[in-house]
Amino acid sequence: MASSRDIRTVMIVDSEPAQQRFLSALIARGGWRSVAVGDTDTALAKLGTQEGMTLDAVLVDQGAPGTPLPAFIAELRRWRPALPVIVVTMRNGVEVAVAAMRAGANDFVQKPIAPDRLLGAIERIITPDGPQDELRPLTEKLRAPLAFEEIIGSSPNFRSALAIAAKAARARVPVLINGRPGTGKEVFARAIHSASPRARAPLVMVDCSAVSPGLIGSGLFGHERGAFAGAFDRQIGRLVQADGGSIIIDHVECIPLDTQAQLVEFLNSGEVQMIGGAIRQSVDVRIIATSASPLDKLIEAGHFREDLYYALSAAHLTLPSLSERRGDVGPLTRHLLNRISGLPGMSQIGITDDALRLLAAYAWPGNVRQLQDVLFRAAVASATGVLTAADFPAIDGALGGVGATSDAQVAINGEAIGVTLYLPDGNLRPLEDIEADVIRLAIGHYRGRMSEVARRLGIGRSTLYRKLSDLGIDTAA
């Protein structure tokens, strides 16, 4: 039988009793116990009690009364330096999250709280076996839609995927995007919608990995009241909500077989029938599906329908891992830092060549998402506005403490990093391809400010737009 210290304890700091009960129930689902207080002053006082000494983590709402949030976290850090802290922010509370993390918070989650996301955040900060320091993943994505010309990458396999995506954006067919977690599948999916004729219409997203398999069908197709146990109200499905626009079905491999059959029928007929309903409704929606697993393997195992695979993959692209395009790490890092610098509460931040070499030497198992998280944590903690190799101690440690090795000498000279000069057979790439990559890098580096791009490249705006058209990067980058 587990002892009381085998059960980890999370302190909830929130003034609303209903929210306390909700969070306590979620924490109990993870196998932990909770203790709730209504304000930050009570939370600080509780640290010195016997119960407070047994705490394993603190979950604090940004609106909790008492000592202001940054001061509360700083004071908590003074008394309990190793006690993990997660901050609950509003939907657009990036500025609050930045201030909290500068004060010493470990992570943040945004409202409305997704149960699996919160449980994952707590699990990561109270489990000592996972990545630590700057390699600890952030729970929330730093979302900001990118146009195709802002998506950074010049390796041949990445450019091939980008070209397929840009062509698919102009068509009406379903799109299937494969790639390991963190490679940018959602970024590509949103860019496809934004570059399509449906750009002004709704874009709806369904993450099938965050929903119970039994509820995915009702989420997509909707249900009538009383259709199944727990269906207390009529619910409009996400496919109908996206009528006229696009729907991103993330982790399509998680859809159960019976719902897969419904999806095949919808793709063939264009009609939606609610679960428990009798009326069929015509819906015009483009499906963009993403998968982190090789669907061909799932088809062989009988876990994914072959007809659904072919229906979804009218346009099919696979995103390479960051380790497969290591030459892109430099320009991608500069681009991500530019975007991070534009977040509320952040200021402009640069990076040195020695830091770029260190980052390029790392394997990045979490791909672009992991790189962005690492850069965000480093930027938040930086006191100088310039990141150096010393700002990435966990990466240096993962590389054996030897810094950038010979494996990292991948053209780190400013923006040249990431411009591939040679083909796989050893011959030089065509000049127009190299020129297109340089223009893409410039567009990304200057965040789509075309006057600045033209000025920095030493050409006029009209010449730049002519080159964009000639090189085929007016709609794709």
C-alpha positions in Angstrom: 0.0 0.0 0.0 1.3 3.4 -1.0 2.5 5.7 1.9 1.3 9.3 2.2 4.6 10.5 0.8 4.2 8.3 -2.3 1.3 10.5 -3.2 2.5 13.8 -4.5 0.8 17.0 -3.3 0.0 20.1 -5.4 -1.1 23.4 -3.8 -3.8 25.2 -5.8 -3.8 29.0 -5.4 -7.2 30.3 -6.7 -9.9 32.5 -5.2 -12.8 30.9 -7.0 -14.2 27.8 -5.2 -15.6 26.4 -8.4 -12.2 26.6 -10.1 -10.6 25.1 -7.0 -12.9 22.1 -7.2 -12.3 21.7 -11.0 -8.5 21.8 -10.6 -8.7 19.4 -7.6 -10.7 16.9 -9.6 -8.1 17.1 -12.5 -5.2 16.7 -10.1 -6.9 13.7 -8.5 -7.3 12.2 -12.0 -3.5 12.2 -12.2 -3.2 10.3 -9.0 -2.1 13.3 -6.9 -3.7 15.0 -3.9 -4.3 18.7 -3.7 -4.6 21.4 -1.1 -6.4 24.7 -2.0 -5.9 28.2 -0.7 -7.7 31.4 -1.9 -4.8 33.9 -2.1 -1.0 34.2 -2.5 -0.5 35.5 1.1 -2.1 32.4 2.6 0.0 30.2 0.2 3.2 31.8 1.4 2.2 31.4 5.0 1.4 27.7 4.4 4.9 27.0 3.2 6.2 27.0 6.8 3.5 24.5 8.0 4.0 20.7 8.2 1.6 20.3 5.3 3.5 23.0 3.3 6.8 21.2 3.7 5.4 18.2 1.9 4.3 20.1 -1.2 5.6 18.9 -4.6 4.3 21.7 -6.8 2.3 24.9 -6.8 -0.4 25.8 -9.3 -1.3 29.5 -9.1 -3.9 31.5 -11.0 -2.8 34.8 -12.4 -5.7 36.5 -10.8 -5.2 35.2 -7.3 -5.5 38.0 -4.8 -2.8 39.0 -2.3 0.9 39.5 -3.1 1.3 40.2 -6.8 2.2 37.2 -8.9 5.9 38.0 -9.8 6.6 39.0 -6.1 4.8 35.9 -4.9 6.9 33.6 -7.1 10.1 35.4 -6.1 9.3 35.1 -2.4 8.4 31.4 -2.9 11.7 30.9 -4.7 13.5 32.5 -1.7 12.0 30.0 0.8 11.7 26.9 -1.4 14.1 27.3 -4.4 13.3 23.8 -5.8 9.5 23.9 -5.5 8.1 23.8 -9.0 5.5 26.5 -10.0 3.0 26.5 -12.8 1.0 29.6 -13.6 -2.5 29.6 -15.0 -3.0 32.5 -17.4 -5.8 33.9 -19.5 -5.9 32.9 -23.2 -3.7 35.8 -24.3 -1.7 36.0 -21.1 1.7 35.7 -22.7 2.9 38.9 -21.0 1.8 37.5 -17.6 3.6 34.2 -18.4 6.8 36.1 -19.3 6.8 38.1 -16.1 6.1 34.9 -14.0 8.8 32.9 -15.7 11.3 35.7 -15.2 10.4 35.6 -11.5 11.1 31.8 -11.4 7.9 30.0 -12.6 8.6 26.7 -14.3 5.8 26.6 -16.8 2.4 28.1 -17.7 -1.0 26.8 -18.9 -3.7 28.9 -20.5 -7.5 29.0 -19.9 -9.7 27.3 -20.9 -7.6 24.5 -19.3 -7.2 21.4 -21.3 -7.1 18.5 -18.7 -4.5 16.5 -20.5 -2.3 19.5 -21.0 -2.5 20.4 -17.3 -1.8 16.9 -16.1 1.2 16.7 -18.5 2.6 20.0 -17.2 2.4 18.7 -13.6 3.9 15.4 -14.5 6.8 17.0 -16.2 7.7 19.3 -13.4 7.4 16.8 -10.5 9.1 13.9 -12.3 12.9 14.2 -12.0 13.7 11.7 -14.9 12.7 14.0 -17.8 14.6 16.9 -19.4 15.5 19.7 -17.0 16.5 23.3 -17.1 16.2 24.9 -20.6 15.3 21.5 -22.2 12.2 21.1 -20.2 9.3 21.5 -22.7 6.8 24.3 -22.4 3.1 23.2 -22.1 1.7 26.0 -24.3 2.6 26.6 -27.9 3.6 30.2 -28.7 1.1 30.4 -31.5 1.5 32.9 -34.3 0.3 32.2 -37.8 3.0 32.1 -40.5 2.6 32.8 -44.2 4.5 30.4 -46.5 7.1 33.1 -47.2 7.9 33.2 -43.4 8.5 29.4 -43.0 12.2 29.0 -42.8 14.1 26.1 -44.4 16.3 25.6 -47.4 17.2 21.9 -47.2 16.0 20.0 -50.3 13.6 17.7 -48.3 12.0 20.6 -46.5 11.7 22.7 -49.7 10.0 19.8 -51.4 7.4 19.6 -48.6 6.9 23.4 -48.8 6.4 23.3 -52.6 3.7 20.5 -52.2 2.0 22.5 -49.4 1.9 25.7 -51.5 0.5 23.9 -54.5 -2.1 22.2 -52.3 -3.2 25.5 -50.8 -4.5 26.6 -54.1 -6.5 23.4 -54.7 -9.6 22.1 -52.9 -8.4 18.6 -52.2 -7.7 17.1 -48.7 -4.2 17.3 -47.4 -2.3 14.8 -45.3 0.8 16.1 -43.4 3.1 13.5 -41.8 6.0 14.3 -39.4 7.4 13.6 -36.0 6.1 15.7 -33.1 7.4 19.2 -33.2 8.3 19.4 -36.9 5.7 22.1 -37.7 2.7 20.2 -38.9 0.2 22.7 -37.4 2.2 25.6 -38.8 2.0 24.1 -42.3 -1.7 23.3 -41.9 -2.5 26.9 -40.9 -0.4 28.3 -43.7 -2.2 26.1 -46.2 -5.5 27.5 -45.0 -4.2 31.1 -45.0 -2.9 30.8 -48.6 -6.1 29.1 -49.9 -9.3 30.7 -51.4 -10.9 29.8 -48.0 -8.6 32.1 -46.0 -11.4 34.4 -44.9 -13.7 31.4 -43.9 -13.5 29.6 -40.6 -10.5 27.5 -39.6 -11.4 24.9 -37.0 -9.0 22.5 -35.3 -9.6 19.2 -33.6 -6.8 17.5 -31.6 -7.8 13.8 -31.6 -5.0 12.9 -29.1 -6.6 15.2 -26.5 -10.1 13.7 -26.7 -11.4 10.3 -25.5 -11.7 8.0 -28.6 -15.4 7.5 -27.9 -16.0 11.2 -28.1 -14.1 12.0 -31.3 -17.1 11.0 -33.5 -19.5 13.3 -31.8 -16.9 16.1 -31.8 -16.6 15.9 -35.5 -20.1 15.1 -36.6 -22.2 16.4 -33.6 -24.9 14.6 -31.8 -28.6 15.0 -30.9 -29.7 15.2 -27.3 -30.0 11.7 -25.8 -28.0 10.1 -28.6 -25.8 8.3 -26.0 -25.2 8.3 -22.3 -24.1 11.8 -21.3 -25.5 13.5 -24.4 -27.6 16.0 -22.4 -27.7 18.7 -25.1 -27.6 18.8 -28.8 -24.1 19.6 -30.1 -23.1 20.9 -33.5 -20.1 19.0 -34.9 -16.8 20.7 -35.9 -17.2 19.8 -39.5 -20.4 21.9 -39.7 -18.7 24.7 -37.7 -16.0 24.8 -40.4 -18.5 24.9 -43.3 -17.0 27.0 -46.1 -13.5 26.9 -44.6 -11.0 24.3 -43.4 -10.7 21.8 -40.5 -7.4 20.7 -39.2 -7.7 17.1 -37.8 -4.6 16.8 -35.7 -3.4 13.2 -34.8 -5.8 11.6 -37.3 -4.2 8.3 -36.4 -6.1 8.4 -33.0 -9.5 8.2 -34.7 -11.3 4.9 -33.9 -12.2 2.7 -36.8 -16.0 3.3 -36.6 -15.4 7.1 -36.8 -12.9 6.5 -39.6 -15.8 4.8 -41.6 -18.0 7.9 -41.0 -15.2 10.2 -42.2 -14.8 8.1 -45.4 -18.5 8.4 -46.0 -18.4 12.2 -45.5 -15.4 12.6 -47.9 -17.3 10.7 -50.5 -20.7 12.4 -50.1 -19.9 15.8 -48.6 -22.8 15.2 -46.1 -22.8 15.2 -42.3 -25.3 13.2 -40.2 -25.3 13.8 -36.5 -25.0 10.9 -34.2 -28.5 10.0 -33.2 -29.9 12.2 -36.0 -31.8 11.4 -39.2 -31.1 14.5 -41.3 -28.1 14.7 -43.6 -26.6 18.2 -44.1 -24.3 19.2 -47.0 -21.1 20.7 -45.8 -18.3 22.3 -47.9 -15.1 21.9 -45.9 -11.5 21.1 -46.7 -9.8 18.6 -44.4 -6.2 19.0 -43.5 -5.1 16.0 -41.5 -1.9 15.5 -39.6 -0.3 12.4 -38.2 2.8 11.8 -36.1 2.8 8.1 -36.9 3.5 6.3 -40.3 -0.1 5.5 -41.4 1.1 2.7 -43.7 2.3 0.8 -40.6 -1.1 1.3 -38.9 -2.9 0.1 -42.1 -0.9 -3.1 -42.0 -1.8 -3.6 -38.4 -5.5 -3.0 -39.1 -5.7 0.2 -37.1 -6.2 2.6 -39.9 -8.5 2.3 -43.0 -6.7 2.2 -46.3 -9.6 4.0 -48.1 -9.4 6.8 -45.6 -5.7 7.1 -46.1 -6.1 7.5 -49.8 -9.0 9.9 -49.5 -7.0 12.1 -47.2 -3.8 12.0 -49.1 -4.8 13.6 -52.4 -2.0 16.0 -51.4 0.6 14.3 -49.1 3.7 15.8 -47.6 6.2 14.6 -45.0 8.1 17.1 -42.9 11.7 16.2 -42.1 13.0 16.2 -38.5 15.3 19.1 -37.6 18.2 16.7 -37.3 17.7 16.0 -41.0 18.1 19.6 -41.9 20.7 20.8 -39.4 21.8 23.6 -41.7 18.5 25.3 -41.1 19.1 25.6 -37.3 20.9 28.9 -37.6 18.4 30.9 -39.7 15.5 29.2 -37.9 17.0 30.3 -34.6 17.3 33.9 -35.7 13.8 33.8 -37.1 12.3 32.3 -33.9 14.1 34.9 -31.8 12.7 37.7 -33.9 9.2 36.3 -33.3 9.9 35.8 -29.5 11.1 39.3 -29.3 7.8 40.5 -30.6 5.8 38.8 -27.8 4.2 41.0 -25.1 6.7 41.7 -22.4 9.7 40.7 -24.5 12.4 42.9 -26.1 14.8 42.4 -29.0 17.3 39.7 -28.4 20.3 38.5 -30.4 22.5 35.4 -30.4 26.2 34.8 -30.9 27.9 32.5 -33.3 29.2 30.3 -30.5 25.6 29.8 -29.3 24.5 29.0 -32.9 27.2 26.4 -33.2 26.2 24.8 -29.9 22.5 24.7 -31.0 23.5 23.2 -34.4 25.4 20.4 -32.7 22.4 19.2 -30.7 20.1 16.5 -32.2 16.8 18.2 -31.3 14.6 15.1 -30.6 11.7 17.5 -30.1 12.3 19.3 -33.4 11.3 22.9 -34.1 8.9 23.0 -31.1 11.7 22.1 -28.8 14.1 24.7 -30.3 11.4 27.3 -29.8 10.8 26.3 -26.2 14.6 26.4 -25.5 15.0 29.8 -27.1 11.9 31.2 -25.2 13.3 30.1 -21.9 16.7 31.5 -22.6 15.3 34.8 -23.9 13.1 35.2 -20.8 16.1 34.5 -18.5 18.6 36.7 -20.4 19.8 39.8 -18.6 21.9 41.1 -21.6 19.7 40.8 -24.6 22.3 38.6 -26.4 22.3 34.8 -26.0 25.6 33.0 -25.7 26.6 29.4 -25.3 26.6 29.9 -21.6 22.8 30.4 -21.8 22.3 26.8 -22.8 24.0 24.7 -20.1 21.7 21.7 -20.4 22.5 21.4 -24.1 26.2 21.8 -23.5 25.9 19.1 -20.9 24.0 16.8 -23.3 26.9 17.2 -25.7 29.4 16.1 -23.1 30.4 19.6 -22.1 32.6 20.0 -25.1 30.6 22.8 -26.7 30.2 22.9 -30.5 31.9 19.9 -32.1 33.1 19.5 -35.6 29.7 18.1 -36.3 28.3 21.6 -35.8 30.5 23.4 -38.3 27.6 24.0 -40.7 28.3 27.4 -42.3 27.6 29.5 -39.2 28.6 32.7 -40.9 25.5 34.8 -40.3 22.6 34.2 -42.6 24.7 31.8 -44.8 23.8 29.1 -42.3 21.0 27.1 -43.9 21.7 28.0 -47.5 22.5 24.7 -49.2 25.1 25.2 -51.9 25.6 21.6 -53.1 23.3 18.9 -54.4 23.5 15.4 -52.9 25.7 14.3 -55.8 28.3 16.9 -54.9 27.5 19.4 -57.7 26.5 23.0 -57.1 22.8 23.8 -57.0 21.5 26.2 -59.8 22.1 29.8 -59.0 18.3 30.7 -59.1 17.7 28.0 -56.4 20.4 29.5 -54.2 19.0 33.0 -54.8 15.5 31.9 -53.9 16.8 30.5 -50.6 18.5 33.8 -49.8 15.3 35.7 -50.5 13.3 33.3 -48.3 15.8 33.8 -45.5 15.6 37.5 -45.8 11.8 37.5 -45.8 11.8 35.4 -42.7 14.6 37.4 -41.0 12.8 40.7 -41.5 9.4 39.1 -40.7 7.8 39.8 -44.1 8.6 43.5 -44.2 9.2 43.6 -47.9 10.6 47.2 -48.1 13.2 46.2 -45.5 14.0 42.9 -47.4 14.5 44.9 -50.6 16.7 47.5 -48.9 18.9 44.8 -47.2 19.3 42.8 -50.4 20.2 46.0 -52.2 17.4 45.9 -54.8 14.2 47.9 -55.4 10.8 46.7 -54.3 9.7 46.2 -57.9 12.7 44.1 -58.6 12.1 42.1 -55.4 8.5 41.4 -56.5 9.6 40.5 -60.0 12.1 38.0 -58.5 9.4 36.5 -56.2 7.3 35.9 -59.3 10.1 34.6 -61.4 11.4 32.3 -58.7 7.9 31.0 -57.8 7.9 32.3 -54.3 5.0 34.6 -54.6 2.8 32.0 -52.9 5.4 29.7 -51.5 8.7 30.1 -49.7 
